[in-house]
Amino acid sequence: MALRKIIDGIFVCDDGSNGGNHGAIVLEDEVIMIDSGMIHPKSAETKKFLESETGLPIRKLIFTHSHGDHVFGAQAFEPVNLICSEPMLRRCEKNLKEDWEPETLRKRYDEVKDDRPDLWEAVQSLVIRLPDIVFNDIISFGTNNEITVKLFGGHTAGSSVVISHPHNSVFVGDLIFNEQFPYAGDPTCDPDRWILALEEIHSGEYDIIIPGHGHVCGLSELAVYIEALSELRENVKAALKTGLSVESFIQREMVPDSITAGFERFGEVSLRHWFSFYG
């Protein structure tokens, strides 16, 4: 079981074994999931563990954004209320007609069936439905509004964070790829809003920050990440002014050192989007 308790009332899976990071906040009368993982049979084990460990039901599942590694595990938590921002709902509606059409998904994941048979098998029985509760800016949950969900945008137009006030903790989804190069190639990615969001999160002085990828971190790691994305933005703008291509940008190693890990996976597609965004 990859899920672990990091403090009383907060459980997190941050080892990448089930897609993007996900976790749970334990309230007095229920458990609230934040994101769902990607492989629903593994997510079903998470549900069973949490309900056994806490003796409480999981009634709500809050999505930080619409990428499959954070939402494909949702069916494991049924029956449950699915919660997301309004821009994420629009993206889900579009995806269900295009990228998330069953045959399209099977073709996409066919190439990983040998390396990741658990993911391939999960896709065969994947069921995706639209969220039940949708908010435009901010929404709260809990008897005393212990949980706040806020739309920021940035990584995607629908990216949101989930704040647990009793624990002074925040789940930020893919606004943070801790110590890694982020996937920043979503068509709705806005680097300026992304950096502003991170600066606001930093000003909240949270004790615990749960990123979308990479291990749980704190304010010092967030500060390094903000500096790296800010430097990357300035480097992209400078490259555009001098007519550099994405290929030349990569060859000249203009990616900040603190986020070079994983660049080979997301780097080129992310840079192409940022070059287009600022160009």
C-alpha positions as CSV (number, residue, x, y, z in Angstrom):
1,M,0.0,0.0,0.0
2,A,1.7,3.2,-1.2
3,L,-0.7,5.5,0.7
4,R,0.9,6.7,4.0
5,K,-0.1,8.9,6.9
6,I,2.1,12.0,7.0
7,I,0.3,13.6,10.0
8,D,-2.9,12.8,11.8
9,G,-5.7,13.4,9.4
10,I,-3.6,13.6,6.2
11,F,-2.8,10.6,4.0
12,V,-0.8,10.8,0.8
13,C,0.5,8.7,-2.0
14,D,3.5,10.5,-3.5
15,D,5.7,7.7,-5.0
16,G,4.1,7.7,-8.5
17,S,3.0,4.1,-8.2
18,N,-0.6,5.0,-9.2
19,G,-0.2,8.0,-11.5
20,G,-0.2,11.4,-10.1
21,N,-0.1,12.1,-6.3
22,H,-3.3,11.8,-4.5
23,G,-4.4,11.7,-0.9
24,A,-7.1,12.1,1.7
25,I,-8.2,14.5,4.5
26,V,-9.9,13.0,7.5
27,L,-12.7,15.1,9.0
28,E,-14.9,14.3,12.0
29,D,-17.5,12.4,10.0
30,E,-16.0,11.6,6.6
31,V,-12.9,11.2,4.5
32,I,-12.4,13.6,1.5
33,M,-10.2,12.3,-1.3
34,I,-8.1,14.7,-3.4
35,D,-7.5,13.2,-6.8
36,S,-7.9,9.5,-7.4
37,G,-4.8,8.1,-9.0
38,M,-4.8,6.5,-12.4
39,I,-5.2,2.8,-12.1
40,H,-8.7,2.1,-10.6
41,P,-7.9,-1.4,-9.1
42,K,-5.1,0.2,-7.1
43,S,-7.4,3.1,-6.1
44,A,-9.9,0.5,-4.9
45,E,-7.2,-0.7,-2.5
46,T,-6.8,2.8,-1.3
47,K,-10.5,3.2,-0.6
48,K,-10.6,-0.1,1.3
49,F,-7.5,0.9,3.4
50,L,-8.8,4.4,4.2
51,E,-12.3,3.2,5.3
52,S,-10.7,0.5,7.4
53,E,-8.1,2.8,8.9
54,T,-10.5,5.6,9.7
55,G,-13.9,3.9,10.2
56,L,-15.4,6.7,8.1
57,P,-17.0,6.8,4.6
58,I,-15.5,8.5,1.6
59,R,-18.3,10.8,0.3
60,K,-16.4,13.4,-1.7
61,L,-13.6,13.3,-4.2
62,I,-12.1,16.6,-5.3
63,F,-10.2,16.9,-8.5
64,T,-7.3,19.4,-8.8
65,H,-7.4,19.2,-12.6
66,S,-8.4,17.0,-15.5
67,H,-5.4,15.0,-16.5
68,G,-5.9,11.3,-16.6
69,D,-3.2,10.4,-14.1
70,H,-5.3,12.2,-11.5
71,V,-8.8,11.3,-12.5
72,F,-8.9,7.8,-14.1
73,G,-9.0,6.1,-10.7
74,A,-12.3,7.8,-9.6
75,Q,-14.6,4.9,-10.3
76,A,-13.0,3.0,-7.5
77,F,-14.5,5.4,-4.9
78,E,-18.1,5.1,-6.1
79,P,-20.6,6.0,-4.8
80,V,-19.0,9.4,-4.3
81,N,-19.6,13.0,-5.1
82,L,-17.1,14.2,-7.7
83,I,-16.1,17.9,-7.3
84,C,-14.2,20.2,-9.8
85,S,-13.9,23.7,-11.1
86,E,-16.1,24.9,-13.9
87,P,-13.2,25.1,-16.4
88,M,-12.3,21.5,-15.6
89,L,-15.9,20.4,-16.2
90,R,-15.7,22.0,-19.7
91,R,-12.5,20.1,-20.4
92,C,-14.0,16.8,-19.2
93,E,-17.0,17.3,-21.4
94,K,-14.7,17.8,-24.4
95,N,-12.5,14.9,-23.4
96,L,-15.4,12.5,-23.2
97,K,-16.2,13.2,-26.8
98,E,-12.6,13.0,-28.0
99,D,-9.5,11.9,-26.0
100,W,-11.4,9.9,-23.4
101,E,-13.5,8.0,-26.0
102,P,-12.9,4.3,-25.0
103,E,-11.4,3.2,-28.3
104,T,-9.1,6.2,-28.4
105,L,-7.9,5.4,-24.9
106,R,-7.2,1.8,-25.8
107,K,-5.2,2.8,-28.8
108,R,-3.2,5.4,-26.8
109,Y,-2.3,2.9,-24.1
110,D,-1.7,0.0,-26.3
111,E,2.0,0.9,-26.5
112,V,2.4,0.5,-22.7
113,K,0.7,-2.8,-22.3
114,D,3.9,-4.7,-22.0
115,D,5.7,-2.3,-19.7
116,R,2.6,-1.3,-17.6
117,P,0.2,-4.2,-17.8
118,D,-1.7,-3.0,-14.8
119,L,-2.5,0.3,-16.5
120,W,-3.4,-1.4,-19.8
121,E,-5.8,-3.8,-18.0
122,A,-7.4,-0.9,-16.0
123,V,-8.1,1.0,-19.2
124,Q,-10.1,-1.9,-20.6
125,S,-12.7,-1.4,-17.8
126,L,-12.3,2.3,-17.3
127,V,-15.5,4.2,-16.7
128,I,-15.5,8.0,-16.6
129,R,-18.4,10.3,-15.6
130,L,-18.8,14.0,-15.2
131,P,-18.4,15.6,-11.7
132,D,-21.5,16.3,-9.6
133,I,-20.5,19.5,-7.9
134,V,-18.9,22.4,-9.8
135,F,-17.6,25.7,-8.6
136,N,-16.5,28.9,-10.3
137,D,-13.9,30.4,-7.9
138,I,-14.0,29.0,-4.4
139,I,-15.9,26.4,-2.4
140,S,-15.8,25.0,1.2
141,F,-16.6,21.7,2.8
142,G,-16.8,20.3,6.3
143,T,-19.1,21.2,9.3
144,N,-17.0,24.2,10.0
145,N,-15.7,24.8,6.5
146,E,-12.4,23.0,7.3
147,I,-11.7,22.5,3.6
148,T,-11.3,25.2,1.0
149,V,-11.0,24.5,-2.7
150,K,-9.8,27.4,-4.8
151,L,-9.4,27.8,-8.6
152,F,-6.1,29.2,-9.7
153,G,-5.5,28.0,-13.3
154,G,-1.9,28.0,-14.5
155,H,-1.0,24.4,-15.2
156,T,-4.4,24.0,-16.8
157,A,-7.3,26.5,-16.9
158,G,-9.1,24.4,-14.3
159,S,-6.2,23.8,-11.9
160,S,-7.3,24.1,-8.3
161,V,-5.8,23.7,-4.8
162,V,-7.3,22.0,-1.8
163,I,-6.5,23.6,1.6
164,S,-7.0,21.8,4.9
165,H,-7.1,24.5,7.5
166,P,-6.9,22.3,10.6
167,H,-3.7,20.8,9.3
168,N,-2.3,24.0,7.7
169,S,-1.8,21.8,4.6
170,V,-2.5,22.2,0.9
171,F,-2.8,19.8,-2.1
172,V,-1.7,21.8,-5.1
173,G,-2.0,19.2,-7.9
174,D,0.3,19.7,-10.8
175,L,1.1,23.3,-10.0
176,I,4.1,21.6,-8.5
177,F,6.3,18.9,-9.9
178,N,8.7,18.8,-6.9
179,E,12.4,18.8,-8.1
180,Q,11.2,17.8,-11.6
181,F,10.6,19.5,-15.0
182,P,6.8,19.9,-15.1
183,Y,4.4,18.9,-17.8
184,A,3.6,22.4,-19.0
185,G,2.3,21.7,-22.5
186,D,-1.5,21.6,-21.8
187,P,-3.3,23.8,-24.4
188,T,-4.8,25.9,-21.6
189,C,-1.5,26.3,-19.7
190,D,-0.8,29.9,-18.7
191,P,2.7,30.3,-17.3
192,D,2.0,33.7,-15.8
193,R,-1.0,32.6,-13.9
194,W,1.0,29.5,-12.8
195,I,3.7,31.5,-11.2
196,L,1.3,33.9,-9.6
197,A,-0.6,30.9,-8.1
198,L,2.6,29.6,-6.6
199,E,3.5,32.9,-5.2
200,E,0.1,33.1,-3.5
201,I,0.4,29.6,-2.2
202,H,3.9,30.5,-0.8
203,S,2.4,33.5,1.0
204,G,-0.1,31.1,2.8
205,E,2.9,29.7,4.8
206,Y,1.5,26.1,4.9
207,D,3.3,23.5,6.9
208,I,2.8,20.8,4.4
209,I,2.5,21.1,0.6
210,I,1.4,18.1,-1.4
211,P,2.5,18.4,-5.0
212,G,1.0,16.6,-8.0
213,H,4.3,14.8,-8.6
214,G,7.3,14.3,-6.4
215,H,7.5,14.0,-2.7
216,V,5.7,16.1,-0.1
217,C,7.5,19.4,0.4
218,G,7.5,22.7,2.3
219,L,8.0,26.4,1.7
220,S,11.7,26.1,0.9
221,E,11.2,23.7,-1.9
222,L,8.3,25.8,-3.2
223,A,10.6,28.9,-3.2
224,V,13.1,27.0,-5.3
225,Y,10.4,25.9,-7.7
226,I,9.0,29.4,-8.1
227,E,12.5,30.7,-8.9
228,A,13.0,27.9,-11.5
229,L,9.8,28.5,-13.3
230,S,10.4,32.3,-13.2
231,E,13.9,31.8,-14.7
232,L,12.5,29.4,-17.3
233,R,9.9,32.0,-18.3
234,E,12.6,34.7,-18.7
235,N,14.8,32.4,-20.7
236,V,12.0,31.6,-23.1
237,K,11.3,35.3,-23.5
238,A,14.9,36.0,-24.1
239,A,15.2,33.2,-26.6
240,L,12.2,34.5,-28.6
241,K,13.8,38.0,-28.7
242,T,16.9,36.6,-30.3
243,G,15.2,34.2,-32.6
244,L,16.3,31.0,-30.9
245,S,14.3,27.8,-31.7
246,V,13.1,25.3,-29.2
247,E,15.9,23.0,-30.4
248,S,18.5,25.6,-29.8
249,F,17.1,26.4,-26.4
250,I,17.5,22.8,-25.4
251,Q,21.0,22.5,-26.9
252,R,22.2,25.6,-25.0
253,E,20.9,24.0,-21.8
254,M,18.7,27.0,-20.9
255,V,16.6,25.0,-18.5
256,P,17.2,25.8,-14.8
257,D,19.3,23.2,-13.1
258,S,16.8,22.5,-10.3
259,I,14.2,21.2,-12.7
260,T,16.2,19.3,-15.3
261,A,15.1,15.9,-13.9
262,G,12.5,14.4,-16.1
263,F,13.1,16.9,-18.9
264,E,13.4,14.1,-21.5
265,R,9.7,13.2,-20.8
266,F,8.0,16.6,-20.9
267,G,10.6,19.1,-21.9
268,E,10.1,19.6,-25.7
269,V,6.3,19.6,-25.7
270,S,6.2,22.0,-22.7
271,L,8.7,24.4,-24.3
272,R,6.8,24.4,-27.6
273,H,3.7,25.6,-25.7
274,W,5.6,28.3,-23.8
275,F,7.3,29.5,-27.0
276,S,3.9,29.7,-28.6
277,F,2.3,31.4,-25.5
278,Y,5.0,34.2,-25.4
279,G,5.6,34.3,-29.1
